[in-house]
Amino acid sequence: MIGVLLADDQALVREGFRLIIEVEPDIEVVGEAGDGLETVEQAKRLRPDVILMDIRMPGLDGIAATRRLAQAGVAARVLMLTTFDRDDYLYEAMKAGASGFLLKDARRDQLVHAIRTVVTGDALLAPALVRRLVEDFCRRPPPGVGLPPAVAELTGRELEVLRLVARGLSNAEIAKELFLSGATVKTHLAHVMQKLDVRDRVQAVVLAYESGLVRPGVED
């Protein structure tokens, strides 16, 4: 059973999410929180699998709360929910440790699919979102942090997989591009995340762009 914590300052929004989730046989709501501080406290106590996190909350916003959860070692996957379709929110949410990003007007099936996706570690990062992120880097490139030493541990094939992930390709598309099986691509990606000490696909993409391993608008 997938345990979900609802974090939103509007009670009606939380109730709406609860009604959607509770009809699913494999998902349950384990708690609710109305602000960022309460979300952090509840997550530490309840240990949910997924947190539906509103970006704009009083006191401590969703991005700051996500950052604190990551620093505290809370393993819950954070699915960011917002009414604001803005690049700066997307980028900051990813940097903070969010595993997915979804607008509040998403359909019922999209929300349920997002929960099931992030809980497996296959972060919800659609190619369209990657393209938006790349465009944002082109407009205002963040300062490079340099290549992490762990990159030297990646094999040539693992580097290829990482670069293609960072360009928004799905596992199936990477498999076709490199003439590999889907299972092999998944194994390579698992090795990449382990060696780079990143928790999921989203964090791998952020590292690839921030370190300069992949550059916006430059093909390998």
Accessible surface in RSA format (square Angstrom, percent):
REM  Atomic radii and reference values for relative SASA: ProtOr
REM  Chains: A
REM  Algorithm: Lee & Richards
REM  Probe-radius: 1.40
REM  Slices: 20
REM RES _ NUM      All-atoms   Total-Side   Main-Chain    Non-polar    All polar
REM                ABS   REL    ABS   REL    ABS   REL    ABS   REL    ABS   REL
RES MET A   1   146.00  75.6  72.73  48.1  73.27 174.5  76.30  64.9  69.71  92.4
RES ILE A   2    23.68  13.5  23.24  17.3   0.45   1.1  23.68  17.1   0.00   0.0
RES GLY A   3     6.33   7.8   0.00   N/A   6.33   7.8   5.77  15.8   0.57   1.3
RES VAL A   4     0.00   0.0   0.00   0.0   0.00   0.0   0.00   0.0   0.00   0.0
RES LEU A   5     0.00   0.0   0.00   0.0   0.00   0.0   0.00   0.0   0.00   0.0
RES LEU A   6     0.49   0.3   0.44   0.3   0.05   0.1   0.49   0.3   0.00   0.0
RES ALA A   7     2.01   1.8   0.00   0.0   2.01   4.6   0.00   0.0   2.01   5.3
RES ASP A   8     2.79   2.0   2.79   2.8   0.00   0.0   2.08   4.9   0.72   0.7
RES ASP A   9    64.35  45.1  38.17  38.0  26.18  61.9   6.08  14.3  58.27  58.1
RES GLN A  10    97.85  54.7  93.52  68.3   4.33  10.3  26.48  56.4  71.37  54.1
RES ALA A  11    64.53  59.3  54.65  84.3   9.88  22.5  55.00  77.5   9.52  25.2
RES LEU A  12   156.58  87.2 147.05 105.2   9.53  24.0 147.36 103.5   9.22  24.8
RES VAL A  13    35.32  23.2  28.31  25.6   7.01  16.9  34.57  30.0   0.75   2.0
RES ARG A  14    39.12  16.4  39.12  19.9   0.00   0.0   0.84   1.1  38.28  23.2
RES GLU A  15    79.08  45.4  78.08  59.1   1.00   2.4  34.74  67.2  44.33  36.2
RES GLY A  16    29.73  36.7   0.00   N/A  29.73  36.7  28.26  77.5   1.47   3.3
RES PHE A  17    19.83   9.9  19.77  12.2   0.06   0.2  19.77  12.0   0.06   0.2
RES ARG A  18    58.61  24.6  58.61  29.9   0.00   0.0  16.45  22.5  42.15  25.5
RES LEU A  19   107.27  59.7 102.63  73.4   4.64  11.7 103.34  72.6   3.93  10.6
RES ILE A  20    31.65  18.0  31.65  23.6   0.00   0.0  31.65  22.8   0.00   0.0
RES ILE A  21     0.00   0.0   0.00   0.0   0.00   0.0   0.00   0.0   0.00   0.0
RES GLU A  22    96.14  55.2  67.28  50.9  28.86  68.7  25.29  48.9  70.85  57.8
RES VAL A  23   100.59  66.2  70.14  63.5  30.45  73.4  77.70  67.5  22.89  62.1
RES GLU A  24    35.32  20.3  29.81  22.6   5.51  13.1   0.47   0.9  34.85  28.5
RES PRO A  25   113.89  83.0  86.46  78.8  27.43  99.7 100.36  82.9  13.54  84.1
RES ASP A  26    50.58  35.4  47.98  47.8   2.60   6.2  35.31  83.1  15.27  15.2
RES ILE A  27     4.13   2.3   0.00   0.0   4.13   9.9   0.00   0.0   4.13  11.2
RES GLU A  28    79.01  45.4  78.22  59.2   0.79   1.9  16.44  31.8  62.57  51.1
RES VAL A  29    20.75  13.7   0.00   0.0  20.75  50.0   0.00   0.0  20.75  56.3
RES VAL A  30    53.85  35.4  28.48  25.8  25.37  61.1  36.50  31.7  17.35  47.1
RES GLY A  31    11.57  14.3   0.00   N/A  11.57  14.3  11.38  31.2   0.19   0.4
RES GLU A  32    47.74  27.4  38.50  29.1   9.24  22.0  16.92  32.7  30.82  25.2
RES ALA A  33     1.51   1.4   0.00   0.0   1.51   3.4   1.51   2.1   0.00   0.0
RES GLY A  34    20.19  24.9   0.00   N/A  20.19  24.9  14.15  38.8   6.03  13.5
RES ASP A  35    44.69  31.3  44.69  44.5   0.00   0.0   5.66  13.3  39.04  38.9
RES GLY A  36     0.00   0.0   0.00   N/A   0.00   0.0   0.00   0.0   0.00   0.0
RES LEU A  37    88.87  49.5  88.38  63.2   0.49   1.2  88.38  62.1   0.49   1.3
RES GLU A  38    65.98  37.9  64.27  48.6   1.71   4.1  21.68  41.9  44.30  36.2
RES THR A  39     0.00   0.0   0.00   0.0   0.00   0.0   0.00   0.0   0.00   0.0
RES VAL A  40    10.83   7.1  10.83   9.8   0.00   0.0  10.83   9.4   0.00   0.0
RES GLU A  41   115.76  66.5 108.47  82.1   7.29  17.3  44.58  86.2  71.18  58.1
RES GLN A  42    28.38  15.9  27.87  20.4   0.51   1.2   5.49  11.7  22.89  17.4
RES ALA A  43     0.00   0.0   0.00   0.0   0.00   0.0   0.00   0.0   0.00   0.0
RES LYS A  44   100.46  49.0  88.91  54.6  11.55  27.5  41.39  37.3  59.07  62.9
RES ARG A  45   165.27  69.4 133.71  68.2  31.56  75.1  74.07 101.2  91.21  55.3
RES LEU A  46    51.95  28.9  28.72  20.5  23.23  58.4  31.79  22.3  20.16  54.2
RES ARG A  47   141.04  59.2 120.68  61.5  20.37  48.5  58.88  80.5  82.16  49.8
RES PRO A  48     8.30   6.0   0.00   0.0   8.30  30.2   2.28   1.9   6.02  37.4
RES ASP A  49    59.47  41.7  52.75  52.5   6.72  15.9   7.42  17.5  52.06  51.9
RES VAL A  50     0.00   0.0   0.00   0.0   0.00   0.0   0.00   0.0   0.00   0.0
RES ILE A  51     0.04   0.0   0.04   0.0   0.00   0.0   0.04   0.0   0.00   0.0
RES LEU A  52     1.43   0.8   0.52   0.4   0.91   2.3   0.52   0.4   0.91   2.4
RES MET A  53     0.00   0.0   0.00   0.0   0.00   0.0   0.00   0.0   0.00   0.0
RES ASP A  54     7.93   5.6   7.55   7.5   0.39   0.9   0.41   1.0   7.53   7.5
RES ILE A  55     3.05   1.7   3.05   2.3   0.00   0.0   3.05   2.2   0.00   0.0
RES ARG A  56   118.39  49.7 111.07  56.6   7.32  17.4  46.76  63.9  71.63  43.4
RES MET A  57    15.72   8.1   0.00   0.0  15.72  37.4   3.38   2.9  12.34  16.3
RES PRO A  58    75.66  55.1  62.99  57.4  12.67  46.1  74.71  61.7   0.95   5.9
RES GLY A  59    86.60 106.8   0.00   N/A  86.60 106.8  37.87 103.9  48.73 109.1
RES LEU A  60    19.68  11.0  18.58  13.3   1.10   2.8  19.52  13.7   0.16   0.4
RES ASP A  61    61.53  43.1  57.15  56.9   4.39  10.4  13.82  32.5  47.71  47.6
RES GLY A  62     0.00   0.0   0.00   N/A   0.00   0.0   0.00   0.0   0.00   0.0
RES ILE A  63    17.16   9.8  17.16  12.8   0.00   0.0  17.16  12.4   0.00   0.0
RES ALA A  64    24.34  22.4  23.21  35.8   1.13   2.6  23.58  33.2   0.76   2.0
RES ALA A  65     0.00   0.0   0.00   0.0   0.00   0.0   0.00   0.0   0.00   0.0
RES THR A  66     2.25   1.6   1.75   1.8   0.50   1.2   1.75   2.3   0.50   0.8
RES ARG A  67    92.58  38.9  92.58  47.2   0.00   0.0  41.45  56.7  51.13  31.0
RES ARG A  68   110.74  46.5 107.46  54.8   3.28   7.8  28.24  38.6  82.50  50.0
RES LEU A  69     5.08   2.8   5.08   3.6   0.00   0.0   5.08   3.6   0.00   0.0
RES ALA A  70    44.44  40.9  23.89  36.9  20.55  46.7  26.71  37.6  17.73  47.0
RES GLN A  71   140.76  78.7 100.55  73.5  40.20  95.7  47.72 101.6  93.03  70.6
RES ALA A  72    52.83  48.6  13.81  21.3  39.02  88.8  26.80  37.7  26.04  69.0
RES GLY A  73    56.09  69.2   0.00   N/A  56.09  69.2  33.86  92.9  22.23  49.8
RES VAL A  74     5.65   3.7   1.61   1.5   4.04   9.7   1.61   1.4   4.04  10.9
RES ALA A  75    83.71  77.0  66.46 102.6  17.25  39.2  73.59 103.6  10.12  26.8
RES ALA A  76     6.00   5.5   0.37   0.6   5.62  12.8   1.82   2.6   4.18  11.1
RES ARG A  77    46.87  19.7  46.87  23.9   0.00   0.0   4.25   5.8  42.61  25.8
RES VAL A  78     3.01   2.0   2.96   2.7   0.04   0.1   2.96   2.6   0.04   0.1
RES LEU A  79     0.00   0.0   0.00   0.0   0.00   0.0   0.00   0.0   0.00   0.0
RES MET A  80     0.00   0.0   0.00   0.0   0.00   0.0   0.00   0.0   0.00   0.0
RES LEU A  81     3.71   2.1   3.71   2.7   0.00   0.0   3.71   2.6   0.00   0.0
RES THR A  82     1.87   1.3   1.25   1.3   0.63   1.5   0.63   0.8   1.25   1.9
RES THR A  83    92.34  65.7  61.31  62.2  31.03  73.9  55.21  74.2  37.12  56.1
RES PHE A  84    71.94  36.0  68.95  42.7   2.99   7.8  71.94  43.6   0.00   0.0
RES ASP A  85    87.46  61.3  61.54  61.3  25.92  61.3  19.86  46.7  67.60  67.4
RES ARG A  86   107.01  44.9 103.66  52.8   3.35   8.0  40.61  55.5  66.40  40.2
RES ASP A  87    35.29  24.7  29.66  29.5   5.63  13.3   6.66  15.7  28.63  28.6
RES ASP A  88    45.31  31.7  43.09  42.9   2.22   5.3  22.48  52.9  22.83  22.8
RES TYR A  89    31.45  14.7  31.39  17.9   0.06   0.1  22.23  16.7   9.22  11.4
RES LEU A  90     0.74   0.4   0.74   0.5   0.00   0.0   0.74   0.5   0.00   0.0
RES TYR A  91    10.37   4.8  10.37   5.9   0.00   0.0   9.94   7.5   0.43   0.5
RES GLU A  92    65.50  37.6  65.50  49.6   0.00   0.0  25.74  49.8  39.76  32.5
RES ALA A  93     0.63   0.6   0.63   1.0   0.00   0.0   0.63   0.9   0.00   0.0
RES MET A  94     5.85   3.0   5.85   3.9   0.00   0.0   5.48   4.7   0.37   0.5
RES LYS A  95    95.19  46.4  71.15  43.7  24.04  57.2  26.16  23.5  69.03  73.5
RES ALA A  96     5.20   4.8   0.00   0.0   5.20  11.8   1.65   2.3   3.56   9.4
RES GLY A  97     4.35   5.4   0.00   N/A   4.35   5.4   4.25  11.7   0.09   0.2
RES ALA A  98     1.31   1.2   0.92   1.4   0.39   0.9   0.92   1.3   0.39   1.0
RES SER A  99     0.43   0.4   0.43   0.6   0.00   0.0   0.43   0.9   0.00   0.0
RES GLY A 100     4.14   5.1   0.00   N/A   4.14   5.1   3.10   8.5   1.04   2.3
RES PHE A 101    14.30   7.2   7.82   4.8   6.48  16.9   7.82   4.7   6.48  18.5
RES LEU A 102    24.84  13.8  23.48  16.8   1.36   3.4  24.84  17.4   0.00   0.0
RES LEU A 103    53.87  30.0  50.48  36.1   3.40   8.5  50.48  35.4   3.40   9.1
RES LYS A 104    45.30  22.1  23.72  14.6  21.57  51.4  17.68  15.9  27.62  29.4
RES ASP A 105   124.21  87.0  90.41  90.0  33.80  79.9  50.26 118.3  73.95  73.7
RES ALA A 106    28.76  26.4   5.43   8.4  23.34  53.1  11.70  16.5  17.06  45.2
RES ARG A 107   144.54  60.7 136.87  69.8   7.67  18.3  73.92 101.0  70.61  42.8
RES ARG A 108   129.64  54.4 121.19  61.8   8.45  20.1  49.66  67.9  79.98  48.5
RES ASP A 109    83.27  58.3  73.81  73.5   9.47  22.4  46.71 109.9  36.56  36.5
RES GLN A 110    68.43  38.3  63.66  46.5   4.77  11.4  18.97  40.4  49.46  37.5
RES LEU A 111     5.69   3.2   5.69   4.1   0.00   0.0   5.69   4.0   0.00   0.0
RES VAL A 112     6.45   4.2   6.45   5.8   0.00   0.0   6.45   5.6   0.00   0.0
RES HIS A 113   111.90  61.2 109.50  76.1   2.40   6.1  71.48  73.7  40.42  47.0
RES ALA A 114     0.22   0.2   0.22   0.3   0.00   0.0   0.22   0.3   0.00   0.0
RES ILE A 115     0.00   0.0   0.00   0.0   0.00   0.0   0.00   0.0   0.00   0.0
RES ARG A 116    85.66  36.0  83.48  42.6   2.18   5.2  40.93  55.9  44.73  27.1
RES THR A 117    24.28  17.3  18.53  18.8   5.75  13.7  20.54  27.6   3.73   5.6
RES VAL A 118     0.24   0.2   0.00   0.0   0.24   0.6   0.00   0.0   0.24   0.6
RES VAL A 119    45.90  30.2  25.54  23.1  20.37  49.1  25.54  22.2  20.37  55.2
RES THR A 120    93.88  66.8  55.95  56.7  37.93  90.4  63.74  85.6  30.14  45.6
RES GLY A 121    12.83  15.8   0.00   N/A  12.83  15.8   9.45  25.9   3.38   7.6
RES ASP A 122    63.18  44.3  61.59  61.3   1.58   3.7  22.31  52.5  40.87  40.8
RES ALA A 123     8.96   8.2   0.00   0.0   8.96  20.4   1.13   1.6   7.83  20.8
RES LEU A 124    31.95  17.8  30.08  21.5   1.88   4.7  31.08  21.8   0.87   2.3
RES LEU A 125    23.42  13.0   4.50   3.2  18.93  47.6   4.97   3.5  18.45  49.7
RES ALA A 126    47.28  43.5  40.62  62.7   6.66  15.2  46.68  65.7   0.60   1.6
RES PRO A 127    55.60  40.5  55.48  50.6   0.12   0.4  55.49  45.8   0.11   0.7
RES ALA A 128    49.87  45.9  47.24  72.9   2.63   6.0  47.62  67.1   2.25   6.0
RES LEU A 129    26.52  14.8  26.30  18.8   0.22   0.6  26.30  18.5   0.22   0.6
RES VAL A 130     1.93   1.3   1.93   1.8   0.00   0.0   1.93   1.7   0.00   0.0
RES ARG A 131   138.96  58.3 136.23  69.4   2.74   6.5  61.51  84.1  77.46  46.9
RES ARG A 132    53.74  22.6  53.46  27.2   0.29   0.7  40.29  55.1  13.45   8.2
RES LEU A 133     1.03   0.6   0.70   0.5   0.34   0.8   1.03   0.7   0.00   0.0
RES VAL A 134    27.60  18.2  27.56  25.0   0.04   0.1  27.60  24.0   0.00   0.0
RES GLU A 135    93.81  53.9  92.06  69.6   1.75   4.2  33.52  64.8  60.28  49.2
RES ASP A 136     6.16   4.3   6.07   6.0   0.09   0.2   0.21   0.5   5.95   5.9
RES PHE A 137     7.97   4.0   6.58   4.1   1.39   3.6   7.75   4.7   0.21   0.6
RES CYS A 138    73.16  55.3  44.50  49.6  28.65  67.3  28.91  73.2  44.25  47.7
RES ARG A 139   150.00  63.0 114.67  58.5  35.33  84.1  74.14 101.3  75.86  46.0
RES ARG A 140   118.26  49.7 111.06  56.6   7.19  17.1  65.65  89.7  52.61  31.9
RES PRO A 141    99.20  72.3  77.67  70.8  21.54  78.3  77.67  64.1  21.54 133.8
RES PRO A 142    32.56  23.7  16.32  14.9  16.24  59.0  21.57  17.8  10.98  68.3
RES PRO A 143   117.83  85.9 102.37  93.3  15.46  56.2 115.06  95.0   2.77  17.2
RES GLY A 144    62.02  76.5   0.00   N/A  62.02  76.5  24.32  66.7  37.70  84.4
RES VAL A 145   105.04  69.1  68.44  62.0  36.60  88.2  77.09  67.0  27.96  75.8
RES GLY A 146    40.92  50.5   0.00   N/A  40.92  50.5  35.01  96.1   5.91  13.2
RES LEU A 147   101.35  56.4  74.82  53.5  26.52  66.7  74.83  52.6  26.52  71.4
RES PRO A 148    33.45  24.4  25.65  23.4   7.80  28.4  31.47  26.0   1.98  12.3
RES PRO A 149   125.46  91.4 107.21  97.7  18.24  66.3 120.22  99.3   5.24  32.6
RES ALA A 150    23.35  21.5  20.33  31.4   3.03   6.9  22.35  31.5   1.00   2.7
RES VAL A 151    13.67   9.0  12.28  11.1   1.39   3.3  12.28  10.7   1.39   3.8
RES ALA A 152    96.26  88.5  56.64  87.4  39.62  90.1  69.24  97.5  27.02  71.6
RES GLU A 153   110.06  63.2  91.50  69.2  18.55  44.2  38.94  75.3  71.11  58.1
RES LEU A 154    13.18   7.3   0.00   0.0  13.18  33.1   0.00   0.0  13.18  35.5
RES THR A 155    68.70  48.9  60.67  61.5   8.03  19.1  66.74  89.6   1.96   3.0
RES GLY A 156    51.66  63.7   0.00   N/A  51.66  63.7  36.54 100.3  15.12  33.9
RES ARG A 157    86.69  36.4  80.40  41.0   6.29  15.0  20.18  27.6  66.51  40.3
RES GLU A 158     6.12   3.5   6.12   4.6   0.00   0.0   0.03   0.1   6.09   5.0
RES LEU A 159    37.46  20.9  37.46  26.8   0.00   0.0  37.46  26.3   0.00   0.0
RES GLU A 160    72.48  41.6  69.31  52.4   3.18   7.6  29.44  56.9  43.05  35.1
RES VAL A 161     0.00   0.0   0.00   0.0   0.00   0.0   0.00   0.0   0.00   0.0
RES LEU A 162     0.00   0.0   0.00   0.0   0.00   0.0   0.00   0.0   0.00   0.0
RES ARG A 163    62.99  26.4  62.99  32.1   0.00   0.0   4.73   6.5  58.26  35.3
RES LEU A 164    26.52  14.8  26.52  19.0   0.00   0.0  26.52  18.6   0.00   0.0
RES VAL A 165     2.11   1.4   0.13   0.1   1.98   4.8   0.13   0.1   1.98   5.4
RES ALA A 166     0.00   0.0   0.00   0.0   0.00   0.0   0.00   0.0   0.00   0.0
RES ARG A 167    53.94  22.6  33.73  17.2  20.21  48.1  23.48  32.1  30.47  18.5
RES GLY A 168     8.17  10.1   0.00   N/A   8.17  10.1   3.97  10.9   4.20   9.4
RES LEU A 169    44.74  24.9  42.15  30.2   2.59   6.5  42.46  29.8   2.28   6.1
RES SER A 170    48.05  40.6  41.83  55.8   6.23  14.3  42.77  91.1   5.28   7.4
RES ASN A 171    37.23  25.7  33.99  32.8   3.24   7.8  18.28  44.0  18.96  18.3
RES ALA A 172    75.69  69.6  61.30  94.6  14.39  32.7  66.99  94.3   8.70  23.0
RES GLU A 173    86.25  49.5  81.13  61.4   5.12  12.2  34.04  65.8  52.21  42.6
RES ILE A 174     0.00   0.0   0.00   0.0   0.00   0.0   0.00   0.0   0.00   0.0
RES ALA A 175    10.71   9.8   9.72  15.0   0.99   2.3   9.86  13.9   0.85   2.2
RES LYS A 176   172.26  84.0 156.64  96.1  15.62  37.2 109.17  98.3  63.09  67.2
RES GLU A 177   101.91  58.5  83.83  63.4  18.09  43.1  11.99  23.2  89.93  73.4
RES LEU A 178    22.82  12.7  15.65  11.2   7.17  18.0  17.99  12.6   4.84  13.0
RES PHE A 179   186.50  93.3 154.55  95.7  31.95  83.1 164.26  99.6  22.24  63.7
RES LEU A 180    44.19  24.6  25.81  18.5  18.38  46.2  32.38  22.7  11.80  31.8
RES SER A 181    63.63  53.8  48.08  64.2  15.55  35.8  52.68 112.2  10.95  15.3
RES GLY A 182    38.88  48.0   0.00   N/A  38.88  48.0  25.16  69.1  13.72  30.7
RES ALA A 183    75.95  69.8  62.61  96.6  13.33  30.3  68.90  97.0   7.04  18.7
RES THR A 184    50.51  35.9  46.14  46.8   4.38  10.4  24.99  33.6  25.53  38.6
RES VAL A 185     0.00   0.0   0.00   0.0   0.00   0.0   0.00   0.0   0.00   0.0
RES LYS A 186   118.44  57.8 117.55  72.1   0.89   2.1  68.47  61.6  49.96  53.2
RES THR A 187    67.77  48.2  62.92  63.8   4.85  11.6  40.77  54.8  27.01  40.8
RES HIS A 188    35.95  19.6  35.95  25.0   0.00   0.0  30.42  31.4   5.53   6.4
RES LEU A 189     8.55   4.8   8.55   6.1   0.00   0.0   8.55   6.0   0.00   0.0
RES ALA A 190    49.49  45.5  43.58  67.3   5.91  13.5  44.90  63.2   4.59  12.2
RES HIS A 191    73.87  40.4  73.66  51.2   0.21   0.5  43.20  44.5  30.67  35.7
RES VAL A 192     0.00   0.0   0.00   0.0   0.00   0.0   0.00   0.0   0.00   0.0
RES MET A 193    37.06  19.2  36.26  24.0   0.81   1.9  36.49  31.0   0.58   0.8
RES GLN A 194   142.34  79.6 118.59  86.7  23.75  56.6  45.89  97.7  96.45  73.2
RES LYS A 195    63.54  31.0  48.56  29.8  14.99  35.7  41.39  37.3  22.15  23.6
RES LEU A 196    12.88   7.2   0.00   0.0  12.88  32.4   0.71   0.5  12.16  32.7
RES ASP A 197   133.25  93.3 109.76 109.2  23.49  55.6  30.68  72.2 102.57 102.3
RES VAL A 198    24.91  16.4  10.93   9.9  13.98  33.7  15.84  13.8   9.07  24.6
RES ARG A 199    76.50  32.1  52.40  26.7  24.11  57.4  47.07  64.3  29.43  17.8
RES ASP A 200     0.28   0.2   0.23   0.2   0.05   0.1   0.28   0.6   0.00   0.0
RES ARG A 201    27.56  11.6  27.56  14.0   0.00   0.0   8.84  12.1  18.72  11.3
RES VAL A 202     1.63   1.1   1.63   1.5   0.00   0.0   1.63   1.4   0.00   0.0
RES GLN A 203    29.50  16.5  27.68  20.2   1.82   4.3   6.19  13.2  23.31  17.7
RES ALA A 204     0.00   0.0   0.00   0.0   0.00   0.0   0.00   0.0   0.00   0.0
RES VAL A 205     0.00   0.0   0.00   0.0   0.00   0.0   0.00   0.0   0.00   0.0
RES VAL A 206     8.85   5.8   8.68   7.9   0.17   0.4   8.85   7.7   0.00   0.0
RES LEU A 207    30.87  17.2  25.95  18.6   4.92  12.4  30.87  21.7   0.00   0.0
RES ALA A 208     0.00   0.0   0.00   0.0   0.00   0.0   0.00   0.0   0.00   0.0
RES TYR A 209    11.10   5.2   1.74   1.0   9.37  24.4   0.00   0.0  11.10  13.7
RES GLU A 210    23.99  13.8  21.74  16.4   2.25   5.3   1.65   3.2  22.33  18.2
RES SER A 211    10.52   8.9   0.01   0.0  10.51  24.2   0.05   0.1  10.47  14.7
RES GLY A 212    33.39  41.2   0.00   N/A  33.39  41.2  21.45  58.9  11.94  26.7
RES LEU A 213    21.17  11.8   7.66   5.5  13.52  34.0  10.83   7.6  10.34  27.8
RES VAL A 214     1.62   1.1   0.00   0.0   1.62   3.9   1.12   1.0   0.50   1.3
RES ARG A 215   155.61  65.3 153.26  78.1   2.36   5.6  35.24  48.2 120.37  73.0
RES PRO A 216    36.44  26.6  22.43  20.4  14.01  50.9  22.45  18.5  13.99  87.0
RES GLY A 217    72.54  89.5   0.00   N/A  72.54  89.5  39.17 107.5  33.37  74.7
RES VAL A 218    80.78  53.2  77.50  70.2   3.29   7.9  80.22  69.7   0.57   1.5
RES GLU A 219   139.36  80.0 119.22  90.2  20.14  47.9  59.66 115.4  79.70  65.1
RES ASP A 220   118.28  82.9  49.55  49.3  68.73 162.5  66.25 155.9  52.04  51.9
END  Absolute sums over single chains surface
CHAIN  1 A    10475.3       8252.2       2223.2       5914.9       4560.4
END  Absolute sums over all chains
TOTAL         10475.3       8252.2       2223.2       5914.9       4560.4
